[in-house]
Amino acid sequence: MNIVGISGSPSLRSRSHWLLQLTQTRLEGLARVNDLIAVRTLDSAALLSADARAASVRQAVERVAAADLVVVATPIYKAAYSGLLKLFLDLLPQDTLRGKTVLPLATGGSLAHLLALDYALKPVLSALGARDILDGVFATDQQLASHDESGGYVPDAALLERLDRALQPLLDAKGAALGRALQPY
Ligand SMILES: Cc1cc2nc3c(=O)[nH]c(=O)nc-3n(C[C@H](O)[C@H](O)[C@H](O)COP(=O)(O)O)c2cc1C
């Protein structure tokens, strides 16, 4: 499976980026390609002027177009996904996500905007053609405690359980495909 993560946080040290990395690590066994696009590293002038011809943006768009599974991670900003993520999603051609499975992830300061994935991000993913959108995973900052020595975070048990539940359909599909491959003629 060709897996591409899109990280929509403008922050260098980012909980949503870390959650995306954790997710992609857990999917390692399914991945032929396991690629992560941090939108903050793309050509900012190109993003701001919606210039899809800039090399870094063009290559990122091509990587998304080639994916089977797209994992989209964002911080919640003002009750929605980040503006940085929107700048990138706006550059994806119509129907880029058709035929792909999409997994949304978000981190937020509190549970107040838990539904932002449903009312804000999912409609945009649908507009890009996504029909197979897995249950999103939302984590509060409290559920991702800072781990200063590593510069990473420590997820709490409830978050890990929710993440594994969200990934289960992908792992089940892989198991079923393996089972079919092992069926005697
Ligand atoms: C400009 C700004 C706006 C924010 N707005 C919200 C919000 O509306 N709701 C919320 O739950 N958290 C909000 N937060 C908190 C972030 O969503 C939260 O800290 C998140 O984990 C940051 O993700 P990141 O570390 O990947 O950037 C906001 C943070 C910033 C900097």
The ligand as an SDF file (V2000), in Angstrom:
LIG
                    3D

 31 33  0  0  0  0  0  0  0  0999 V2000
   -4.0630   30.0870   16.6340 C   0  0  0  0  0  0  0  0  0  0  0  0
   -4.5440   28.9180   17.4490 C   0  0  0  0  0  0  0  0  0  0  0  0
   -5.8930   28.6340   17.4930 C   0  0  0  0  0  0  0  0  0  0  0  0
   -6.3690   27.5580   18.2100 C   0  0  0  0  0  0  0  0  0  0  0  0
   -7.6950   27.2960   18.2320 N   0  0  0  0  0  0  0  0  0  0  0  0
   -8.1700   26.2040   18.8920 C   0  0  0  0  0  0  0  0  0  0  0  0
   -9.5530   25.9030   18.8840 C   0  0  0  0  0  0  0  0  0  0  0  0
  -10.3820   26.6090   18.3270 O   0  0  0  0  0  0  0  0  0  0  0  0
   -9.9590   24.7730   19.5220 N   0  0  0  0  0  0  0  0  0  0  0  0
   -9.0830   23.9420   20.1760 C   0  0  0  0  0  0  0  0  0  0  0  0
   -9.5160   22.9080   20.7190 O   0  0  0  0  0  0  0  0  0  0  0  0
   -7.7590   24.2220   20.2130 N   0  0  0  0  0  0  0  0  0  0  0  0
   -7.2810   25.3270   19.5940 C   0  0  0  0  0  0  0  0  0  0  0  0
   -5.9350   25.6130   19.5980 N   0  0  0  0  0  0  0  0  0  0  0  0
   -5.0120   24.6820   20.2900 C   0  0  0  0  0  0  0  0  0  0  0  0
   -4.3570   23.7220   19.2840 C   0  0  0  0  0  0  0  0  0  0  0  0
   -5.3190   23.1200   18.4450 O   0  0  0  0  0  0  0  0  0  0  0  0
   -3.6420   22.5890   19.9910 C   0  0  0  0  0  0  0  0  0  0  0  0
   -2.6650   23.0860   20.8780 O   0  0  0  0  0  0  0  0  0  0  0  0
   -3.0190   21.6250   18.9710 C   0  0  0  0  0  0  0  0  0  0  0  0
   -2.6060   20.4440   19.6280 O   0  0  0  0  0  0  0  0  0  0  0  0
   -1.8450   22.2340   18.2460 C   0  0  0  0  0  0  0  0  0  0  0  0
   -1.3810   21.3030   17.3220 O   0  0  0  0  0  0  0  0  0  0  0  0
    0.1000   21.3060   16.7630 P   0  0  0  0  0  0  0  0  0  0  0  0
    1.0140   21.1230   17.9570 O   0  0  0  0  0  0  0  0  0  0  0  0
    0.1500   20.1640   15.8220 O   0  0  0  0  0  0  0  0  0  0  0  0
    0.3030   22.6280   16.0780 O   0  0  0  0  0  0  0  0  0  0  0  0
   -5.4430   26.7100   18.9040 C   0  0  0  0  0  0  0  0  0  0  0  0
   -4.0950   27.0120   18.8670 C   0  0  0  0  0  0  0  0  0  0  0  0
   -3.6440   28.0970   18.1560 C   0  0  0  0  0  0  0  0  0  0  0  0
   -2.1460   28.4010   18.1190 C   0  0  0  0  0  0  0  0  0  0  0  0
  1  2  1  0
  2  3  1  0
  2 30  2  0
  3  4  2  0
  4  5  1  0
  4 28  1  0
  5  6  2  0
  6  7  1  0
  6 13  1  0
  7  8  2  0
  7  9  1  0
  9 10  1  0
 10 11  2  0
 10 12  1  0
 12 13  2  0
 13 14  1  0
 14 15  1  0
 14 28  1  0
 15 16  1  0
 16 17  1  0
 16 18  1  0
 18 19  1  0
 18 20  1  0
 20 21  1  0
 20 22  1  0
 22 23  1  0
 23 24  1  0
 24 25  2  0
 24 26  1  0
 24 27  1  0
 28 29  2  0
 29 30  1  0
 30 31  1  0
M  END
$$$$
